[in-house]
């Protein structure tokens, strides 16, 4: 109809005449052609291949659905997790706004243990986000950041991240070696004022920077997994039917993203060349891809983190964190004024570049709070 009768019987002109202003008939015809193509695409996208066997690109409505669904997920995250916004009417917010998760938890910027990598103040944690996520108790921002790290660290863009059974295997592949930041160069550092260390070559400086990056990336991932485990556990065990509310809002909205993600994966699996879908052909934007994890059953995700992921990570985290701390001390990295010695200045400009890399790139990304359930 859209390809033939629509123009044959001048229905395009009838549509153009319904507008109060002068509307070109040509634009109506172009819109009809687009709708026709999408309707044909809907019928052909059952197996995501055309008549010639080639993969069909995503439809425009799939991009719109992905965008709207991601916005809906973020809305429900803010509504359930964050405090009631200041713009809410104080006279009616008690009856119109339900209790939030933020009302029953508190954020801690230090776990109190010897192995803590979180900052000593919330200001330093906030630097890694660019806003007061901790001071404002913006649990939705923290959760999104944590999920994004998990998605990227486990390779969600190159494997089916929804297959929970593969997480442990992927993690084992990505774990840094126990000798990370434990090389003689890393622990020798700059030496002391009385016994200076020999100058490092450019390759050795690069080695130290690479080791610090691998260790800090892993520590950042570990801290966020701990945060996820704590927050998901609170949602499940806290009184107030939070889990049922979560299932009917956040997870239901995320299911649209899950279906689009699975379609994207099937396009990849049906590709005879075995090459992954081009970035321009992905329905989910990169900044929204991690939200598909919210479509997973919450209890299964918590069980996986608690029983499979964290036990594998804990011992390796202790080793990497300890070696990294020794490397930091050996090269006198950080904001402490005691690190700015005359001896350290002898190793400029390389030590200055490494110091800035640590202070402004690696360290802020590692910092992450803990979430604690308040007593009744």
LUMDREN-903602 format. One record per residue (C-alpha): residue number from 1; chain; x, y, z. Coordinates in pm, 1 decimal, padded with zeros to 6 digits, always signed. Last residue first. Example, Ala and Ser with C-alpha at 12.3 -4.5 7.8 and 13.67 -1.06 7.14 Angstrom:
# LUMDREN-903602
{2,"A",{+01367.0,-00106.0,+00714.0}}
{1,"A",{+01230.0,-00450.0,+00780.0}}
This chain:
# LUMDREN-903602
{376,"A",{+01622.6,-00006.0,+06221.5}}
{375,"A",{+02000.5,-00016.2,+06177.5}}
{374,"A",{+02135.7,+00154.6,+05864.1}}
{373,"A",{+02245.0,-00068.1,+05575.8}}
{372,"A",{+02599.2,+00013.7,+05463.5}}
{371,"A",{+02727.8,+00113.9,+05120.2}}
{370,"A",{+03102.8,+00124.1,+05053.2}}
{369,"A",{+03262.2,+00405.8,+04860.3}}
{368,"A",{+03487.8,+00401.6,+04553.5}}
{367,"A",{+03836.9,+00530.8,+04483.9}}
{366,"A",{+04023.5,+00345.9,+04212.0}}
{365,"A",{+03942.7,+00593.1,+03934.3}}
{364,"A",{+04081.9,+00886.5,+04132.1}}
{363,"A",{+04417.0,+00705.7,+04174.6}}
{362,"A",{+04483.2,+00615.3,+03811.1}}
{361,"A",{+04432.6,+00933.8,+03612.5}}
{360,"A",{+04507.2,+01250.6,+03811.9}}
{359,"A",{+04742.5,+01140.4,+04086.9}}
{358,"A",{+04906.5,+00842.5,+03913.7}}
{357,"A",{+04956.7,+01000.4,+03574.4}}
{356,"A",{+05071.5,+01321.8,+03741.7}}
{355,"A",{+05336.5,+01131.6,+03940.8}}
{354,"A",{+05448.2,+00936.5,+03633.8}}
{353,"A",{+05492.1,+01258.2,+03433.9}}
{352,"A",{+05680.1,+01423.3,+03719.9}}
{351,"A",{+05900.9,+01116.2,+03764.6}}
{350,"A",{+05995.2,+01126.0,+03396.7}}
{349,"A",{+06085.7,+01499.2,+03390.1}}
{348,"A",{+06259.6,+01486.0,+03631.4}}
{347,"A",{+06451.1,+01218.7,+03821.4}}
{346,"A",{+06661.7,+01460.2,+04024.9}}
{345,"A",{+06341.9,+01615.6,+04158.1}}
{344,"A",{+06284.7,+01308.1,+04373.1}}
{343,"A",{+06608.8,+01365.0,+04563.7}}
{342,"A",{+06513.2,+01724.5,+04631.7}}
{341,"A",{+06197.4,+01597.6,+04799.1}}
{340,"A",{+05831.6,+01639.5,+04701.9}}
{339,"A",{+05701.5,+01320.2,+04865.9}}
{338,"A",{+05665.3,+01490.6,+05203.8}}
{337,"A",{+05404.7,+01717.8,+05044.5}}
{336,"A",{+05166.9,+01419.9,+05021.5}}
{335,"A",{+04977.4,+01441.5,+04692.7}}
{334,"A",{+05087.3,+01106.5,+04556.7}}
{333,"A",{+05388.1,+00916.4,+04425.4}}
{332,"A",{+05709.7,+00871.3,+04619.7}}
{331,"A",{+05858.0,+00628.3,+04363.5}}
{330,"A",{+05928.4,+00355.7,+04621.3}}
{329,"A",{+05612.4,+00442.0,+04815.2}}
{328,"A",{+05390.8,+00401.6,+04509.5}}
{327,"A",{+05566.8,+00077.7,+04418.8}}
{326,"A",{+05516.7,-00059.2,+04769.2}}
{325,"A",{+05149.2,+00034.1,+04756.5}}
{324,"A",{+05113.3,-00140.2,+04420.3}}
{323,"A",{+05267.2,-00459.3,+04555.6}}
{322,"A",{+05023.0,-00463.8,+04847.7}}
{321,"A",{+04725.2,-00389.1,+04624.7}}
{320,"A",{+04822.3,-00659.1,+04379.3}}
{319,"A",{+04864.9,-00925.2,+04648.9}}
{318,"A",{+04546.9,-00838.6,+04839.4}}
{317,"A",{+04346.9,-00813.2,+04516.7}}
{316,"A",{+04466.9,-01154.0,+04401.4}}
{315,"A",{+04340.3,-01308.7,+04725.6}}
{314,"A",{+04004.3,-01132.9,+04699.9}}
{313,"A",{+03932.1,-01177.1,+04330.0}}
{312,"A",{+03842.7,-01545.3,+04309.3}}
{311,"A",{+03629.5,-01528.8,+04624.0}}
{310,"A",{+03460.4,-01209.0,+04491.5}}
{309,"A",{+03351.2,-01358.7,+04157.9}}
{308,"A",{+03208.1,-01701.6,+04237.1}}
{307,"A",{+03001.9,-01706.2,+04558.4}}
{306,"A",{+02921.1,-01340.5,+04628.4}}
{305,"A",{+02917.8,-01199.0,+04276.6}}
{304,"A",{+02734.2,-01497.7,+04130.1}}
{303,"A",{+02481.6,-01510.9,+04413.4}}
{302,"A",{+02412.3,-01138.4,+04374.8}}
{301,"A",{+02353.9,-01176.4,+04000.6}}
{300,"A",{+02124.8,-01475.2,+04051.9}}
{299,"A",{+01923.8,-01290.9,+04318.4}}
{298,"A",{+01887.4,-00981.6,+04100.9}}
{297,"A",{+01760.1,-01164.7,+03793.8}}
{296,"A",{+01936.8,-00996.8,+03497.9}}
{295,"A",{+01778.6,-00698.0,+03322.8}}
{294,"A",{+01997.3,-00461.7,+03524.1}}
{293,"A",{+02299.1,-00603.0,+03341.0}}
{292,"A",{+02156.3,-00453.8,+03020.1}}
{291,"A",{+02240.5,-00113.2,+03170.3}}
{290,"A",{+02605.5,-00169.3,+03077.6}}
{289,"A",{+02532.8,-00084.4,+02713.8}}
{288,"A",{+02400.9,+00266.5,+02785.4}}
{287,"A",{+02720.7,+00472.0,+02747.0}}
{286,"A",{+02818.5,+00260.9,+02445.9}}
{285,"A",{+02493.8,+00331.7,+02264.1}}
{284,"A",{+02273.5,+00030.5,+02212.2}}
{283,"A",{+02145.5,-00035.4,+01858.4}}
{282,"A",{+02486.3,-00118.0,+01718.9}}
{281,"A",{+02518.8,-00061.0,+01342.9}}
{280,"A",{+02748.5,+00243.7,+01364.7}}
{279,"A",{+02987.6,+00047.8,+01587.2}}
{278,"A",{+03018.7,-00226.7,+01325.9}}
{277,"A",{+02880.6,-00566.6,+01421.9}}
{276,"A",{+03149.6,-00819.4,+01502.4}}
{275,"A",{+03332.3,-01016.6,+01237.5}}
{274,"A",{+03258.9,-01387.1,+01204.1}}
{273,"A",{+03246.0,-01369.6,+00825.7}}
{272,"A",{+02926.6,-01576.6,+00813.5}}
{271,"A",{+02756.6,-01329.6,+01048.5}}
{270,"A",{+02477.3,-01521.6,+01215.1}}
{269,"A",{+02652.4,-01506.1,+01554.9}}
{268,"A",{+02699.6,-01129.0,+01522.6}}
{267,"A",{+02340.3,-01066.1,+01428.7}}
{266,"A",{+02245.4,-01293.0,+01716.3}}
{265,"A",{+02449.5,-01074.7,+01952.9}}
{264,"A",{+02270.7,-00761.2,+01837.4}}
{263,"A",{+01936.3,-00931.7,+01880.9}}
{262,"A",{+02043.5,-01027.1,+02231.8}}
{261,"A",{+02134.2,-00666.2,+02308.5}}
{260,"A",{+01798.6,-00546.4,+02176.2}}
{259,"A",{+01617.3,-00801.0,+02392.6}}
{258,"A",{+01823.0,-00706.9,+02698.1}}
{257,"A",{+01762.8,-00336.4,+02640.8}}
{256,"A",{+01385.9,-00395.8,+02642.4}}
{255,"A",{+01430.4,-00607.7,+02957.5}}
{254,"A",{+01591.0,-00305.8,+03126.0}}
{253,"A",{+01248.7,-00143.0,+03167.7}}
{252,"A",{+01112.2,-00452.3,+03344.8}}
{251,"A",{+01428.0,-00477.3,+03554.8}}
{250,"A",{+01407.0,-00120.9,+03679.3}}
{249,"A",{+01031.1,-00106.5,+03739.9}}
{248,"A",{+00839.4,-00421.6,+03830.6}}
{247,"A",{+01145.2,-00619.9,+03942.8}}
{246,"A",{+01272.1,-00331.6,+04155.1}}
{245,"A",{+00936.7,-00290.7,+04331.5}}
{244,"A",{+00930.6,-00663.1,+04406.2}}
{243,"A",{+01287.6,-00647.2,+04539.1}}
{242,"A",{+01217.4,-00341.3,+04752.6}}
{241,"A",{+00929.5,-00513.3,+04931.6}}
{240,"A",{+00967.9,-00280.2,+05232.3}}
{239,"A",{+01215.3,-00466.7,+05450.6}}
{238,"A",{+01574.7,-00484.7,+05337.1}}
{237,"A",{+01703.0,-00828.0,+05228.2}}
{236,"A",{+01695.6,-00798.5,+04847.6}}
{235,"A",{+01773.5,-00430.0,+04796.8}}
{234,"A",{+02038.2,-00447.1,+05070.9}}
{233,"A",{+02208.1,-00747.1,+04907.4}}
{232,"A",{+02214.5,-00566.7,+04575.1}}
{231,"A",{+02385.8,-00267.5,+04737.1}}
{230,"A",{+02653.5,-00469.9,+04917.2}}
{229,"A",{+02738.6,-00693.1,+04621.7}}
{228,"A",{+02750.6,-00394.3,+04388.0}}
{227,"A",{+02983.6,-00200.2,+04619.7}}
{226,"A",{+03216.7,-00502.2,+04647.8}}
{225,"A",{+03215.5,-00533.5,+04267.6}}
{224,"A",{+03301.5,-00164.7,+04246.2}}
{223,"A",{+03601.7,-00197.4,+04476.2}}
{222,"A",{+03728.0,-00499.7,+04279.2}}
{221,"A",{+03706.6,-00320.0,+03944.3}}
{220,"A",{+03898.3,-00019.8,+04078.3}}
{219,"A",{+04158.9,-00255.7,+04225.4}}
{218,"A",{+04193.3,-00429.1,+03886.7}}
{217,"A",{+04233.8,-00101.3,+03701.1}}
{216,"A",{+04486.3,+00014.7,+03963.9}}
{215,"A",{+04699.9,-00297.2,+03921.6}}
{214,"A",{+04702.1,-00285.8,+03540.8}}
{213,"A",{+04771.6,+00089.7,+03538.3}}
{212,"A",{+05049.4,+00065.4,+03794.7}}
{211,"A",{+05218.4,-00208.9,+03593.4}}
{210,"A",{+05193.8,-00005.6,+03273.6}}
{209,"A",{+05344.3,+00303.4,+03437.6}}
{208,"A",{+05633.3,+00102.3,+03582.1}}
{207,"A",{+05704.5,-00061.7,+03245.3}}
{206,"A",{+05696.9,+00273.9,+03066.8}}
{205,"A",{+05958.4,+00405.7,+03309.1}}
{204,"A",{+06164.2,+00093.5,+03235.1}}
{203,"A",{+06131.7,+00140.4,+02858.0}}
{202,"A",{+06239.9,+00504.2,+02887.8}}
{201,"A",{+06550.0,+00389.8,+03075.5}}
{200,"A",{+06573.8,+00424.2,+03450.5}}
{199,"A",{+06855.5,+00610.0,+03623.8}}
{198,"A",{+07042.4,+00412.3,+03892.0}}
{197,"A",{+06885.2,+00420.6,+04238.7}}
{196,"A",{+07034.6,+00667.3,+04481.6}}
{195,"A",{+07177.1,+00548.5,+04806.0}}
{194,"A",{+07210.4,+00831.7,+05056.1}}
{193,"A",{+06909.7,+01030.4,+04929.1}}
{192,"A",{+06717.9,+00707.9,+04894.8}}
{191,"A",{+06628.8,+00474.1,+04608.7}}
{190,"A",{+06415.7,+00610.5,+04330.6}}
{189,"A",{+06205.1,+00299.4,+04280.7}}
{188,"A",{+06363.1,-00029.2,+04377.5}}
{187,"A",{+06019.9,-00188.7,+04422.3}}
{186,"A",{+05901.2,-00126.7,+04068.7}}
{185,"A",{+06235.6,-00203.6,+03904.7}}
{184,"A",{+06274.1,-00530.4,+04095.3}}
{183,"A",{+05934.0,-00643.8,+03972.9}}
{182,"A",{+05640.5,-00673.0,+04213.4}}
{181,"A",{+05399.1,-00428.1,+04047.9}}
{180,"A",{+05207.2,-00728.2,+03908.1}}
{179,"A",{+05374.4,-01047.5,+04033.2}}
{178,"A",{+05040.1,-01193.2,+04136.8}}
{177,"A",{+04939.2,-01181.8,+03770.6}}
{176,"A",{+04650.3,-00959.2,+03673.8}}
{175,"A",{+04308.9,-01126.0,+03643.6}}
{174,"A",{+04153.0,-01085.1,+03298.1}}
{173,"A",{+04148.8,-01450.6,+03192.8}}
{172,"A",{+04025.6,-01561.5,+03535.7}}
{171,"A",{+03749.4,-01300.3,+03512.3}}
{170,"A",{+03633.6,-01429.5,+03174.7}}
{169,"A",{+03609.1,-01781.7,+03314.6}}
{168,"A",{+03415.8,-01660.1,+03617.0}}
{167,"A",{+03177.3,-01457.0,+03403.4}}
{166,"A",{+03094.1,-01733.2,+03156.6}}
{165,"A",{+02810.5,-01891.3,+03358.1}}
{164,"A",{+02647.4,-01549.5,+03381.7}}
{163,"A",{+02565.8,-01549.9,+03011.8}}
{162,"A",{+02430.3,-01195.6,+02988.4}}
{161,"A",{+02775.1,-01057.9,+02904.3}}
{160,"A",{+02763.4,-01220.6,+02561.5}}
{159,"A",{+03117.2,-01148.9,+02442.7}}
{158,"A",{+03300.8,-00866.0,+02264.7}}
{157,"A",{+03124.6,-00554.2,+02395.6}}
{156,"A",{+03073.7,-00701.3,+02743.2}}
{155,"A",{+03445.3,-00758.8,+02783.7}}
{154,"A",{+03460.6,-00852.9,+03151.5}}
{153,"A",{+03630.8,-00526.0,+03244.7}}
{152,"A",{+03394.3,-00317.6,+03029.9}}
{151,"A",{+03069.7,-00454.7,+03172.7}}
{150,"A",{+03200.6,-00462.9,+03530.7}}
{149,"A",{+03327.1,-00104.1,+03505.0}}
{148,"A",{+02995.4,+00013.5,+03357.4}}
{147,"A",{+02805.3,-00164.6,+03633.7}}
{146,"A",{+03004.7,+00024.3,+03898.4}}
{145,"A",{+02951.7,+00360.9,+03729.8}}
{144,"A",{+02578.8,+00298.2,+03692.8}}
{143,"A",{+02554.0,+00197.1,+04059.0}}
{142,"A",{+02742.7,+00507.8,+04171.8}}
{141,"A",{+02525.2,+00735.5,+03960.4}}
{140,"A",{+02204.7,+00570.2,+04085.6}}
{139,"A",{+02329.8,+00582.4,+04445.2}}
{138,"A",{+02349.2,+00960.7,+04433.3}}
{137,"A",{+02404.4,+01009.2,+04806.6}}
{136,"A",{+02444.9,+01383.3,+04742.3}}
{135,"A",{+02781.5,+01388.8,+04923.9}}
{134,"A",{+02883.4,+01067.0,+04746.2}}
{133,"A",{+02786.1,+01167.0,+04393.4}}
{132,"A",{+02919.2,+01520.8,+04443.1}}
{131,"A",{+03018.8,+01577.0,+04079.5}}
{130,"A",{+03314.1,+01508.8,+03844.9}}
{129,"A",{+03303.5,+01134.2,+03893.9}}
{128,"A",{+03664.7,+01055.8,+03990.1}}
{127,"A",{+03693.3,+01385.0,+04177.3}}
{126,"A",{+03402.1,+01282.7,+04398.7}}
{125,"A",{+03613.2,+01010.5,+04556.8}}
{124,"A",{+03874.0,+01268.6,+04652.3}}
{123,"A",{+03608.7,+01491.8,+04808.1}}
{122,"A",{+03461.8,+01198.9,+05002.4}}
{121,"A",{+03771.8,+01184.0,+05215.7}}
{120,"A",{+04033.0,+00924.6,+05308.2}}
{119,"A",{+04007.7,+00767.2,+04969.0}}
{118,"A",{+03917.4,+00406.8,+04898.1}}
{117,"A",{+04190.3,+00152.1,+04851.1}}
{116,"A",{+04126.8,-00038.5,+05171.9}}
{115,"A",{+04360.7,-00326.4,+05240.2}}
{114,"A",{+04433.1,-00244.4,+05602.0}}
{113,"A",{+04063.1,-00240.0,+05681.7}}
{112,"A",{+03839.2,+00046.2,+05789.5}}
{111,"A",{+03615.1,+00023.9,+05487.3}}
{110,"A",{+03666.0,+00387.1,+05397.3}}
{109,"A",{+03444.9,+00634.2,+05214.2}}
{108,"A",{+03127.7,+00507.6,+05379.3}}
{107,"A",{+02789.2,+00562.0,+05223.4}}
{106,"A",{+02476.2,+00532.9,+05434.6}}
{105,"A",{+02164.7,+00324.9,+05389.6}}
{104,"A",{+01794.4,+00330.2,+05479.2}}
{103,"A",{+01689.1,+00667.1,+05338.6}}
{102,"A",{+01901.3,+00624.4,+05025.2}}
{101,"A",{+01687.7,+00321.8,+04936.8}}
{100,"A",{+01398.8,+00564.5,+04890.8}}
{99,"A",{+01064.0,+00583.7,+05071.2}}
{98,"A",{+00777.1,+00677.6,+04844.8}}
{97,"A",{+00701.4,+01022.9,+04715.4}}
{96,"A",{+00345.7,+01155.0,+04679.0}}
{95,"A",{+00227.3,+01124.5,+05038.4}}
{94,"A",{+00535.1,+01260.4,+05212.9}}
{93,"A",{+00615.4,+01485.5,+04916.3}}
{92,"A",{+00294.4,+01683.7,+04961.9}}
{91,"A",{+00381.3,+01983.7,+05175.9}}
{90,"A",{+00754.4,+01972.4,+05101.4}}
{89,"A",{+00682.0,+02009.3,+04725.4}}
{88,"A",{+00963.4,+01824.5,+04547.8}}
{87,"A",{+01230.6,+02055.5,+04400.5}}
{86,"A",{+01482.0,+01936.0,+04658.7}}
{85,"A",{+01491.3,+01591.6,+04503.2}}
{84,"A",{+01380.6,+01291.0,+04712.5}}
{83,"A",{+01697.6,+01098.1,+04791.5}}
{82,"A",{+01833.8,+00855.5,+04529.5}}
{81,"A",{+01777.8,+00481.2,+04493.0}}
{80,"A",{+01421.4,+00414.3,+04378.6}}
{79,"A",{+01340.3,+00724.7,+04173.9}}
{78,"A",{+01693.5,+00773.3,+04042.2}}
{77,"A",{+01714.6,+00410.8,+03929.4}}
{76,"A",{+01364.5,+00432.5,+03784.0}}
{75,"A",{+01461.6,+00732.6,+03571.4}}
{74,"A",{+01787.8,+00568.3,+03460.5}}
{73,"A",{+01595.7,+00264.2,+03337.4}}
{72,"A",{+01345.3,+00486.9,+03155.2}}
{71,"A",{+01624.1,+00679.8,+02981.3}}
{70,"A",{+01781.7,+00352.4,+02869.8}}
{69,"A",{+01445.8,+00235.1,+02735.9}}
{68,"A",{+01397.4,+00558.1,+02538.8}}
{67,"A",{+01738.7,+00531.2,+02372.9}}
{66,"A",{+01710.6,+00160.7,+02294.6}}
{65,"A",{+01357.9,+00202.9,+02156.9}}
{64,"A",{+01473.7,+00487.8,+01933.1}}
{63,"A",{+01762.8,+00281.4,+01798.6}}
{62,"A",{+01529.7,-00014.3,+01740.8}}
{61,"A",{+01280.3,+00214.4,+01562.3}}
{60,"A",{+01555.4,+00305.0,+01314.8}}
{59,"A",{+01592.9,-00058.9,+01216.2}}
{58,"A",{+01916.8,-00243.7,+01279.1}}
{57,"A",{+02120.4,-00344.6,+00972.0}}
{56,"A",{+02041.3,-00673.0,+00793.7}}
{55,"A",{+02313.9,-00933.6,+00784.1}}
{54,"A",{+02384.1,-01077.5,+00441.5}}
{53,"A",{+02223.9,-01401.7,+00320.6}}
{52,"A",{+02120.5,-01255.6,-00015.8}}
{51,"A",{+01753.7,-01273.8,+00081.0}}
{50,"A",{+01823.6,-01071.7,+00392.8}}
{49,"A",{+01944.7,-01190.5,+00731.4}}
{48,"A",{+01832.4,-01087.4,+01079.4}}
{47,"A",{+01651.0,-01419.3,+01143.0}}
{46,"A",{+01311.3,-01265.2,+01217.3}}
{45,"A",{+01430.1,-00935.4,+01078.3}}
{44,"A",{+01253.1,-00976.0,+00742.8}}
{43,"A",{+00903.5,-00898.7,+00867.9}}
{42,"A",{+01017.6,-00599.3,+01070.7}}
{41,"A",{+01230.7,-00486.6,+00780.3}}
{40,"A",{+00931.4,-00478.1,+00550.9}}
{39,"A",{+00758.7,-00255.1,+00803.6}}
{38,"A",{+01072.8,-00043.4,+00833.8}}
{37,"A",{+01104.4,-00000.8,+00457.7}}
{36,"A",{+00740.8,+00095.7,+00422.4}}
{35,"A",{+00770.4,+00346.8,+00705.0}}
{34,"A",{+01071.9,+00505.7,+00533.7}}
{33,"A",{+00894.9,+00516.5,+00196.0}}
{32,"A",{+00589.5,+00672.9,+00357.4}}
{31,"A",{+00809.6,+00938.3,+00517.9}}
{30,"A",{+00965.5,+01014.1,+00178.9}}
{29,"A",{+00620.3,+01042.5,+00019.2}}
{28,"A",{+00500.5,+01278.2,+00293.6}}
{27,"A",{+00812.5,+01489.3,+00242.9}}
{26,"A",{+00739.6,+01510.0,-00128.5}}
{25,"A",{+00385.6,+01630.2,-00060.3}}
{24,"A",{+00529.6,+01951.7,+00081.8}}
{23,"A",{+00338.3,+02089.3,+00383.7}}
{22,"A",{+00172.5,+02431.7,+00361.2}}
{21,"A",{+00047.4,+02494.7,+00713.0}}
{20,"A",{-00263.3,+02360.5,+00884.0}}
{19,"A",{-00162.9,+02004.6,+00803.6}}
{18,"A",{-00441.9,+01773.5,+00683.8}}
{17,"A",{-00370.1,+01864.5,+00320.9}}
{16,"A",{-00036.0,+01681.4,+00324.5}}
{15,"A",{-00214.2,+01360.8,+00423.0}}
{14,"A",{-00465.0,+01398.0,+00137.2}}
{13,"A",{-00177.3,+01469.5,-00099.9}}
{12,"A",{-00008.1,+01143.3,+00001.3}}
{11,"A",{-00339.5,+00961.8,-00039.9}}
{10,"A",{-00324.4,+01047.9,-00406.9}}
{9,"A",{-00481.0,+00713.8,-00515.0}}
{8,"A",{-00162.7,+00598.9,-00691.2}}
{7,"A",{+00056.8,+00752.0,-00420.6}}
{6,"A",{-00063.5,+00538.6,-00131.1}}
{5,"A",{-00170.4,+00262.6,-00369.2}}
{4,"A",{+00188.4,+00178.9,-00464.7}}
{3,"A",{+00472.5,+00170.7,-00210.0}}
{2,"A",{+00268.2,+00252.8,+00098.3}}
{1,"A",{+00000.0,+00000.0,+00000.0}}
